[in-house]
Amino acid sequence: MSGAVLVAVAAAIGNLLQGWDNATIAGAVLYIKREFSLESEPTIEGLIVAMSLIGATCITTCSGGISDWLGRRPMLIISSVLYCVSGLVMLWSPNVYILLLARLLDGFGVGLAVTLVPVYISETAPPEIRGLLNTLPQFTGSIGMFFSYCMVFGMSLSELPNWRLMLGVLSIPSLIYFILTIFFLPESPRWLVSKGRMSEAKKVLQRLRGREDVAGEMALLVEGLGVGGETSIEEYIIGPANEDIEDQDISDDKDQIKLYGPEEGLSWVARPVTGQSSLGIVSRHGSMASQSALGLVDPLVTLFGSVHEKVPETGSMRSALFPHFGSMFRVGGNQARNEEWDDDIVPREGEDYPSDGGGDSDDNLHSPLISRQTTSLDKDIVPTNHGSLTSLRHGSLMQSTTGEQVGSMGIGGGWQIAWQLSEKVGPDGKKEGGFKRIYLHQEGVPGSRRGSLVSLPGNEAPVDSEYVQAAALVSEPALYASELMKQHPVGPAMVHPAETAKGPSWKDIFEPGVKHALVVGIGIQILQQFSGINGVLYYTPQILEQAGVGVLLSNLGISSSSASLLISGITTLLMLPSIAVAMRLMDIAGRRSLLLSTLPVLIISLLVLVIGSVVKMGNVVHAAISTVSVVLYFCFFVMGFGPIPNILCAEIFPTRVRGLCIAICALTFWICDIIVTYSLPVLLKSVGLAGVFGMYAVVCVISWVFVFLKVPETKGMPLEVITEFFSVGAKQVAAAKNN
């Protein structure tokens, strides 16, 4: 996974530049005021600092849609160019108006980086370490702030500090970022698939994953092209094909789905548990809503949580019973393996589909299709091969003629992808072929019979049982075209991804699952901004000065301006170990767990600051308590509420509208940032410091309740599976309301 890690580190430099810029302007504005005599012009002074914020807000309104159109990488390149140009203009800045223009350009670069870097990392990272890699922007941003404070502090010690040089130095790291975006960063494979550029996407995935076989993930990316759709939760019991399961809840042989093992002659079957619907297995033990804290907890939260409750110790479906489960989805040993990507059957957008010949026979259907060898309606689960679904025509599947194990249908986080052919009898009595895409995930431990997707109680099979229970998300494939079924009734037909890959559409935002995700994303962004981080940052220098840090530094001959910069640098340095801890825990404890465990510390810290402002106590005691509270607030904020909102927003939206939705969430972030920043001085005058921190504490309490009720756990799950769950969960909420 080193490829994905290096790419994430390079992309996160965009956030390092943002942190660098924020810290530099905070120090440089002290000297800008003197040169341009702005002491009597507080509006201009505030505008110099705020112009970057205004630029970021403006560019965010269109950044998502443009990134869905042009791609993630071009937008990161534009961001690096804007950073570099703004640094050079600030280095020149003959007057305050040119400086304001430079700050606006800088804001454009900041807006693009903050919005798109989390999206880019989410789309390139493996599910198992996506949380760790998406915490990198927070880490690099803090590193940028620390280095910048150190630089500005060093310059402030000179007799005539040069603010132009302070601001202009930004162009040097931004030039490095530009070189990396041009020559090192690849385009997002998910964006490439969304545009039908399959061959390029495959090469990028191979580079990111460090292996040749990326069949499973390529198939996953293709399936991610859909938005919404009818999805049901089903339960399978997987076991040897030659043994019977005596259970009235398990369907008979006519509904069994065949799986083929990695060794010659070894086969297994998946027998669906009967009576499942779009509400899944919960039908046996009551609705999911009734099991969720008096019905207040979002069913979606329970649904996601149940996936993590009974995950095998290996974190995947490779149990002791099925050591090679990831490679079980293959068909026989008689079919030749075609390892090369078949570009002849992957036309670019606007090109016609090639055909092997005329006529309507099965052998001459337009590519890409499932091969004739696997389209007999025997209800087999059908895997992909190296190139994605498009290369299945000639039966190039998961096993070579020699029986050598060659690949896996694993898509990360213990999930497997497969396809099921089914046979239905239409109203006219004719047989019709159906085609379903299945995401499989093992539940519990080998032999667990009743540990269902929602952790329902019940009996369990003996531990030495030869059966594995798996939950399944079953839906129509993204490339399945019902109109082609009418033309070629002999088997399921698939359209080319370029036909499915439509651009972002506003109507997709109103799909129930996307709307549900937007509520979570927008809600958590609003609450993060109103949780007090700006107020605590504003108050920190005052608190540390009360603690005697200012007096100590003045005794060392350091001026008050330099002392404030040094104090800010020390505060930033304290954040780095906490962010490192968060990076480690993000994929172990999970996003939701970190939020629920760190928010109470923020509440306590704010309440202590309120008490310290109201209750009279000795100066030393007050300074000590306030300092400890501020340090704890910072450390636990950057562990949870700092990085997680952006991580979640980059994970919960479908590929087709991810850029658009992330732009909506980012716009919410910037608007709330402006409101909080400019309302703080007014609130301090009206309700005082204790009142402000009291309001922030109330918001943190509301945030904890919101996270507990509405925010699901997404650790270790492929992005496409997450969006599928949101679609299912939204429908469950609607069904619960109707009932």
N, C-alpha and C positions, 0 to 999 in steps of 0.2 A: 504493500500500500504506500510505499515511499513516494511514488509518482503523485498520488492524490495529496499527500502531506506537503510536498514541495510546492505544488500548484496553489494550495490553500495559503501557505506562508507568503508566497509571492503576491497573491491577490490581496491579502490583508495589509500589505504596505499602504494601500489606499487609505485605510483607517489610521495607520501610523502618521500619515501626512495630515489627516484631520486633527488628531491630537496635538501634533506639532504646531499647527496653525493656531488652534485655540489657546495654547499656552503662550505662544509668541506674541499674539496681539494683546493678551492680558498684561504682559510686561512692557511692550513697546508703546502702548497708549499713554503711559506715564510720561514718556519723552516726546511723543507726538503733540501732546497738549502744550508743552513748553514752546516748541518751535513755531506752531501755528497760533499760539495765544488763544487756546480754546477754553481757558478757565471760565470765561464769561459766556461760552457757547456750549452748554451741556448737551444740547440737541445734536450738534455736529459730532461731538465726542461719542455720544451714544450710537449715532448712525455709523461711525467708523467700525465699531465693534459689531453692530447688528447687521451691517450690509451683507456679511457672509451668511447670516441666518436667513435674510430675505432672499438671497440668491439660491440657497439650498431649497427653500420652500417653493420658489418659482419653478426650478428645474424639475423638482419631484413630480409636479402635476403631469408632466409629459414623459418622464423617464421610463416608466413601466411599459407604456404602449410602444415606445420607440425601441426598447430593448427586446420586446416580443417580435418586433418587425426586423430590426437590424441584427440582433444578437447581443449576448452579454459581453463578449470580448470587445467589440468595437466601442461600446459605451465606456468600458474601463480604460480603453486607449484614449478616448476623448477626455475622460476625467483626468488622466495623467497630463495631457496637453494643457488643460485648463489650469491645473496646479502650477505647472512650469511657467506658463505665460504670466499668470497672476504674480508669481514670485519675482519675475523679471521686471514687471511694471511697478510693483511695490518698491523694488530696488532703485528705480528711476524716480518716480513720484515727485515732480517739481512743485505740485500744489495739492491741496486737500481733495480737489475734485477728481484728479487722476487717481489718488489713493482710494477714493470711494469706488471708482470704476474697477480698480484692481481687486478690491475686496469683494465686489459683486462677482467677478470672474472666479475668484477663489471659492465663493459660495456655490457656484455651479459645479465645480469639481468636487466639493464636499458632498453636495446632494447626491451626485451620481454614485460616489464611492459608498456612502452610508446606505443607500437604497439597494445597490446591485451586488456589492461584495458578498453579503450573506446569501443572496439568491445563487450567485455563482458557486460559492463553496458548497451549498446544499446540493446543487445539481451535479457536482463532480465528486463529492465525498462518498465513500462506502457507508452504508447505514450504521455499521458497528462503531465507527469513530466520527460520525457526522457532528455530534454535539461537541466533541473535543475540538474539531477543526473550526467549527462555527463560533467557538469562544475566542479564537485567535484574533478577530478584529478588536474585541475589547482589550485583549492583552497588548496587541501592537499599538492601539490607540493610547493606552496608558504609558507605554514605553516612549512613544513620540512626545507625550506631554513632559515626561521626566527629562528626556534629553534636551528638549526645548527650554525648560526651566533652568537646567544647568548651563546651557549656552547663554541665555539672557542674563542669568545671574553673573556669569563671568564677564560679560560685556558691561554690565552695570557697575562693575568695580573700577572701570576706567574713568578718566576725568571727564571725557565727552562721549557718552554712549551714543552709538550710531543706530537709530531705530530702523533706518532703511536697510542696513546690513542685516539686522535681526530678522526682518521680514523677508528680505531677498534670498537668504540662505535656503528658504523653502524650495527654490528651483533646483537645488542640487539633488536632494533625495527624490524629488518628483521626476527628474531626468532618469534616474535609475529605475524608477517605477515604469516610466515610458518604455525603456529598453526591455524590461521584463514582459510587459504586456504585448509588445510587438513580437519578440523572439522566443518567449518561453511559455506564456499562457496559451493553452488551446481553447477553442470554442467549447461551450457547454455541450456535452453529448446529447442531453435532453432537448436542447434547442435545435441541434442538427437533425435529430429524429423528427421533431415537430415540423421541420421543413422538408422532410423526405430525403435528406442527404445521408442515407444509411451507411454508405461505405466510409465516409468521413467519420461518422459517429463511432463506427466499429474501431477504427484506428485510434481514435482518441481514448476510447474505453480500454483498449489493450495497453496503451501507454499509462493510463491512470492506475490500472489494476496490476500491471506488471505480469500479465499472462496472455496467452493466445486465445484461450477459450473464454469468450464473454457472451456466449449464446443466451444464457438465462437472462442476463441483465439487458441485452439488446432486445429480447422479447418483452421484458418488463417495460422498457422505455417506449416501445411501440404501443403497448397496452395503455400507457399513460396518456395517450393522445385523446382519449375519450373524456367527456365531461358529463357527469351524472350517469344515467342509465339505471336499469333495474338490477339490483344486486341482492342476493339472498345469502344468508348464513346457513351453512349445512354442516353436518357432522358425519365423519367417516370412521369406520373401524377398518384398519389396514392389517391384513394378515396373510398367511400362506393360502395360495389358490386352491389347494387340495384338501382343506379342512373346512368344516362347517362351524358356524356360530349359532348356537341355539338361543335366540333372543327374539321375542316378538317385535321389539322395536327396530330390529335391523332387517332391511329389505332382503328379498330372496335373490337367487342367482340372476334373474332376468334384469335386475338393476345394478348388478355389480360392475365396477370399473376395473379394468385390468392394468396392472403395473408390472413392468418387467425388470428383474434384478440385474446386477452387474455381472453375474456369472451365468454361463451357458446352462440352460434348463431351469434356472431359478426364476420363479414368477410369483407375484403376489396380487391380491385384489383389494380394492377399496369398496367396502359395502356401505352405502349411505344409510344413516339412521332415518327412518321414515317420519313423516308428519312435520317436516320442516317447512317454514314459510319465510317471508322477508323479515319476520321478527326473529328468525333463527330458533335456537334450541330453547330459548326462554319460555316457549309455549308450554313446556311440561311442568314448570314450577312457578308460573305466574309471570307477569310482565316485568320487564327490566326496570320500569319506572317505580313500581311498588317496592323494589328491592333497594332503591337508592335513597337512603336517608329521608324517609317520609315523602318521597317523590320530589324532593327539591334538587337533588343532584341530577345533572344532565345525563340521560341514558348513554350518551356518547362517552362520557367520562368512565362509566361503569364498563362499557364495551371495551374501550382501550385498556383499562386497568386489568380486566380479566385475561388479556393476552399475556401480560407480564407476570401474573400471579402463579401460573403453572408452567413456566418455561423449563424445559429440561436443563440439567446442569451444564451441558455442553453448549447451550444457547442455540442449538439448531436441531434439525430432525435426525441427526446422525447419532442415534442411541446405540447401546450395546447390541440391541437386537438387529438394527439396520445400520451397520457401520458405513455402508456406501449408499445410504438412502438418497443422497444428492444426485447420484448417477443412475437411479433406478428407472427413470423414465426413458426407455428406449424400446425399440421394436425389433425383436429377433436378431439373428446373426447373418441373414441372407442378403441384407441390403448394403450396398457399397457406401462408403463414407466419402462425401465431397467436402473437403476442408476449405476450399477456396470460396470466397464471396463471389456470387454469380452476378456480376454487374450487368449482364445482358438482360436480366429480368428485374433490374432496378432502374426504370427509366426516370429521368429527371422530371421536374414539374413541367407540365405542358407537353410532354412527349406521349405518344400512343403506347399502349401496352403491346409488347411483342407476342407473337403467337407461333406455335410450332406448325401450324397448318390450318387449313380450313375445316369446316364441319363443326358439328356440335358434340362429337364424341368426347368422352371423358379425357382421353389422352391429348386432346387439342384445346382444352380450356385455357383461357388467358392466364398467364402467370401474374403474380405469384399465387399459388394454390397449394393446398395439401395434396400430397401425391396420391395416385390411385391405389397404391399399395396400402395406404392407411385411411382411405375414405370408405371402406366397407363399414356399414353402420353397425358395428359390434360394440359400441360404447367404450372404446379404448380411450385412455388419456393419451394424447399425442404430444410429444415434445417438439421443441425447435432444434435446429442445429446451429452451426457457427453463424451464418449470415443473418439470422432472424427468421421470421415466418416466411419470408420470400424464398428461402432456399429449400423448402420442404418438398418441392415438386418431385424431385428424384429420390425421395426417401433417404436423404442424407441426414441420418439421425445421430443418436448418441453412442453408437457402438460400431466398431469396425468389424470386418468379416472374420478377423482372428479372435474376436471376443475381448480385445484390449479395452480397458476402461479409458474413455477419452474426454469426458466432460461432466458437467453438472448443470442441473436446472435450478440451482440455488440462486436466489435473488437478494440474499442478505438477511440478517436477523433471524435465521432459521426458517425463512419462508421459501416455498418452492412454487414454480409456475407450471401449469400444465393445461392441456385442452382436452375436452371431452366431446366425442361424437355421440349423439343420441338419436333414437328412432322414435318418431311420433306418428300417430295415426290421425290424419286430418278429418274434418267434418264429412268429407266425401268418401271416407274409408281408405284413401290412398296414404301410403307411407311417405313421411316427410323427414328429411334429415335436419337435425338441430345441432348447433355448435355452441359450446360454452367454454369460457375461460375460467380457470380455477386457480386461486391462490391457496395453497395448503400450508398449514402450520401445525406441528405436533403439539399436543397438549399434555401437560403433566409429565409423568415418567413412563417408561415402557410398561405396558400392562394396565395403565390407568384406563378405566372404562367410562367413568362418569364425570371426570374433571372437565366439564364443558367450557365453551368459550366464555361463558359468564360465571364460571366457577360454581356451578349448581351442585347442591348436595346429592348424594345418592350412593349406590353400591359401587364397589370397585372389584375388578377382576383380580385374581391372584397375581402376585408380583412376578411369578415365573411364566405368565401368560405370553403367548407368541403374537399378541396383537398390540398395535399402537393406535391410539386415538388421535385423530387429526381434525381440526376445524378447517372449514373451507369458505372462502368468499367466492361465490359463483355468479358470473355475470356474462353478458354478451361480449365477445371480443371487439376491440376497437376497429379491427379491419374487416369485420363481418358485414356483408352487404346483403340484406334480405332480397333486394331486387335481382341480384345475381343468382340467388337460389331459384328464382322462377325461370331463369334462362337455362340453368344447368342443374336440374333436380337430382342428379346422381350423387352429389356430395356438396359439402359447404364450400362456398367461394369466398375468396378474400380479395379486397381491393388493395391497391398500392398505398403505402403510407402517405405519399404525396397527395392522394385524394382525400384522405382522412385529416391530414394536417392543415386545418384551416387556421386563419389568423385569429387573434383575440376578438371576442365579440361581447358587447355589453349585455346581451341577453344571457350569456353563460354565467354572468355574475348573479343572476336571479335564480339559478339552479339551486335547489334546497341545500345541498351539501356545501356549495360555495358561499351561500348566504350565512349558513351556520358558522363556517370558518371565518368569515369577515367579522361576525359578532365577536368571536374570540380574539381575533387579531386587533381590531380597532379598540375593543375594551381594554385589553392589556396594555396597549400603547398609551391610552389616555391615563390609566391609573399609574403607569410608571412615571410619567411626567409630573403628576400631581402628588407623588409620594414623598417629595421633599428634598431631592438631591440638589436642586439649584439653591434652595434656601440654606442647606447645610454647607455647600461650597462657599456661599456668600459670607457665612458667619464664621467659617473656619479660621481665617487669619486673626479675627478678633478674639476668638477663644484661645488660640495658641499664644497670642500676645498676653492675655490675662494669665496664662500659665507660666509666664516669665520667660518665654522663649525670646521675645523681642528685646527684653532687658539684657539677656545673656548675649545676644548677637550685637547689641549696641556697645556693650563692654568690649567686644572684640573689634570694634571700629567699623562695623558694617552699618551702612545707612539704613533708614527705615524702608526706602524703596527696595533696596537689595534684600533686606531681611524678609519682606513680604514674599518676594520671589523664591527665596530659599525655603521658607515655610511651606509654600505651595508645592515646591519640588519634593520636600520630605513627605508631605501628605500623599502625593502621587506615588512615591516609592513604596509606601505602605500598602497600596492597592495590589501591587504585582504578585506577592505571595498568595494573596487571597484568590486572585484570578487563576493562578496556577492550580490551586486546590480545586476551583470550580471546573477547570478543564479536565482534571482527573475524574471528578465525580459526575460530570454531565452525562456520560454514557453508562455509568454504573448505578448511581442513585436515580438519575433521570431528571428531566426538566421540572415536572410537577412537584416531585419530592423536594428538590432544592428550593423552589419557591415557597412551599408550605413550611419549610424548616427555617428559612432565613428571614421571612417577613416578620415573624414574632420578635426577632432581635431588633429589627428596624423600629417596630412599635415601642419596645421597651426603651431603646436609645432616645427616641423622640420624647417620650414621656419624662425621662430623666432630665432632658434639656428643659422641658416645660417646668418641672419642679425646681430646677436650679435657677430659673429666671424668676420664679414667684417667691420661693422660700429664701429668707435671708440666711446666709451662712458665711463663714470666713472666706476670705479671698483665696487662700491656698486650697481649701476644701472644694470651693466652687470651681476653681480652675482645674483641679485634678479630676473631678467628676465629669465636667464638661469635656475635657480632653479625651477621657476614656470613652465617653458616649459617642463623640464625633468619630474617633478611630474605629470603634465597633460598627457604627453606621456605615462608614465607607467600605470597610472590609466585607461586611455581609451584603451590602448593596451590589458590589461588583461580583459577588459569588452567585447571586440569584437574579434580582430585578434589573440589574444592568444589562447583561448579555441575553437573557432568555427570551424577552419579547421579540427581539429581532430573529433569534433562532427559530422560534415557533412560527413567526410569520413567513419565514422562508421555507417551511416544511408543509404547511397545511393546505396549500392551494394547488389545483391541477396545473399541469405543465402549460396548457393552452392559455390560461389566464393568470399565470403566476406573476408575470411582470406587472400586469394591470392591477392586480389585487395588492401586491407588495407596495406599489406606488400609492394606493389609497391609504394603506397603513402608515407609510412613511410620511405622507402629507399630514395625516392626523398627528403624528409625532412632532413635526416641525411647528404646526399651528399651536399645539399645546405648549411646546417649548417657548414660543413667543409669548403666549398668554401668561405662563408662569413667571418668565423672566421679567416682564414689564409690570406685572401685578405685585411682585414682591415688595418693592419700595412703598407702594401704596398701602399694602397690608401691614407692613411694619409700622407705618404711621398711625393706622386706624386701630388695629387690634394688638399691636406690640409683638415682641419676639415670642412670648409665651403663647399668644393666640395663634401665631403662624405655625409654630411647631405642633400645637394642639390640633390644628386643621390637618396638617400632614399626617399626624398619628391616626386620625379618623380615616383618612384616605387609605392608609396602609391596612387598617382593619377591614375596610371594604374590599381592598385588593385580595386579602387572604380569603375572604368569603367567596369572591368571584373566582379565584383560582380553584378553590375546593369544589365549587358547584359546576364550573364551566370549562376549565382547562384540562384537556386529556393528557396522558403520558405518551409521548411519541418516540421515546428512545429506541434505537435499534431497529426501527421499522422502515422499510423502503418507502420513498415518498409516494409512490403510486398506491401502495396499500393504505397509507394514512388517508389519502383523499378518498379512497374507496370506503373506508370506515366512516368518514364524515358524511358521505352520501347515504350510507345505511342508517347512521345515527339520526340524521335529519328526518328521514322517513319514519323512523321509530317515534321521534318526538311528535311528528304530525299525526301518526296513528294513535298515540296516547291521548292527544288533545281531542281527536275525533271520538274516541271511546269514552 
